[in-house]
């Protein structure tokens, strides 16, 4: 159940942040997600032929259309957490770049799981002007399988725009889970060792599973 949930969560969440030459209002996180959701599904449906012929096209879509709505630097720094203390600035920069590349490939790969699932947004909750972190709840309808409840975390930038940095599925924060996964290796081998591993994963080609 968890594996299926994470695939669908990643597929829907990251695809929501795809644009298609449309100006999106990024000052309201709830409306931004709803607007981009419709655009992203339309784009994925329209590009299925191209994607099937060349799965690497998903990396192009992610890079061009998705990453502007993701705060990969904030996420990477949160992931490093206590390992930032005493770390070289250039090593941290290398890690952020590798982490970003890893995200692009990861998002592109999970988008191969797109099968036109339905999403339902929870009610919009008014946010005070000084609120910098927002949580938005949605539900994935994947009939006849059980529905999946999600919570997305977004952060307000200095210029007033919102960007995503984490999501919670079945009570598990993806950012926290990756922090737990990589923390030991960072501690034992250093930031650059993990950055090298992330870059290696990022360089992997996009493939459809055998059941597609």
Secondary structure, 3 states (H helix, E strand, C coil): CHHHHHHHHHHHHHHCCCCCCCCCCCCCHHHHHHHHHHHHHHHHHHCHHHHHHCCCHHHHHHHHHHHHHECHHHHHHHHHHHHHCCCCHHHHHHHHHHHHHHHHHHHHHHHHHCCCCEEEECCCCCCCCCCCEEEEEEEEECCCCCCEEEEEEEEECCCCCEEEEEEEECCEEHHHHHHHHHHHHHHHHCHHHHHHHHHHHHCCCCCCCCCC
